[in-house]
Amino acid sequence: MEDVVRASFSWQGKRVFVTGHTGFKGGWLALWLTQLGAEVRGFALAPETTPNLFTEARIATKVEDVRGDLRDGKALDAAMTSFAPEVVFHLAAQPLVRLSYADPLLTYETNVVGTARVLDAVRRTPSVRAVVSVTTDKVYENPETGEAFKETDRLGGYDPYSSSKACAELVTAAFRQSYFPLERYADHRVAIATARAGNVIGGGDWAVDRLIPDLVRGFLAGNPVPIRRPQAIRPWQHVLEPIDGYLKLAECLLSPDAARFAKPYNFGPAEEDARPVAWIADHLARTWGADASWFLDGDPSVHEAAYLKLDATRALTELGWTPRLRLAKALDWLTEWYRAHAAQADVQALTLEQIARYRALSG
């Protein structure tokens, strides 16, 4: 049934509201949606880094760019209700573990209260039919057993970021149960799901204290890069992999059988692509060349999980979603992107070309 949904579905002319379109993952999603013919309005703060994907890829030329803070309920309500979207993708967040230690209140206000405000705005926007609320692989209580997490596993979170995202999952479940219950879907016709993705990599990420941007900055500057936890294992995947999952999930939430998809979904890579940080750093350094190198940071500072892995069986079996890029190829694509950016290529054309190339892979 899910393959039929994708084959017969069209985003052409669909009105889509995206929070966080000025961010790394939100920027890629916004461009993909416009390539599919959707009309996109984004709501977000200004990009946090210079450079950034939003500016470099000229995303404002493709989408309606509305600046605002999730914590400003009036501004968010006005932006959503006046646009009358059919689909909402909620990606805006404070996404960094280390920053969450430095500013926990900002993290909880943005990730928990912000999610509640988005869903409350949905309540007042009768045009909405599907909501995909994006969280993280870090929402699970992690006893470091080495087992891959399933959607039914206990939620938790050691640090403020992880626990804030687990709280966002609980907020989403509460809104779904209280205002959009599955047993009354025929009356309200709103389907809400959450998406928990692994560690995304790809061109255009310049966040601070994140592995790939730190490596690229160091390689471009010709400096060895300090790595905090080289043996930590993460479910690495190119940014286009989970975005393909989010799109398929939204398509299913708009189908006649929408209610059965209104639940959490993991989006993670093949088991063998859950690799240690050192493997990523070594591979990227070899691919980059030019004496690119890294060294062990003697002060890893705050706690971070040593092992994270996702079981994406539900997405594979129910949505028909399948990872298409093996990790080595994903690293090749991001190296290509950053090298082209450094050579002053047209970043919008480059990003759209990689999206089109990925779409060709996924059929």
Secondary structure as UniProt FT lines:
FT   HELIX           2..8
FT   TURN            12..13
FT   STRAND          15..19
FT   TURN            20..22
FT   HELIX           24..35
FT   TURN            36..37
FT   STRAND          39..44
FT   HELIX           53..56
FT   TURN            57..58
FT   HELIX           59..61
FT   STRAND          64..67
FT   TURN            70..71
FT   HELIX           73..83
FT   STRAND          87..90
FT   HELIX           97..102
FT   HELIX           104..108
FT   HELIX           109..113
FT   HELIX           114..123
FT   TURN            126..127
FT   STRAND          130..134
FT   HELIX           137..139
FT   TURN            151..152
FT   HELIX           160..179
FT   HELIX           182..184
FT   HELIX           185..188
FT   STRAND          191..197
FT   STRAND          199..201
FT   TURN            203..204
FT   TURN            208..209
FT   HELIX           211..221
FT   STRAND          225..227
FT   TURN            230..231
FT   STRAND          233..238
FT   HELIX           240..253
FT   TURN            256..257
FT   HELIX           258..261
FT   STRAND          264..267
FT   HELIX           271..273
FT   STRAND          274..276
FT   HELIX           277..288
FT   TURN            290..291
FT   STRAND          294..296
FT   HELIX           313..314
FT   HELIX           315..319
FT   HELIX           327..342
FT   TURN            343..344
FT   HELIX           347..362
//
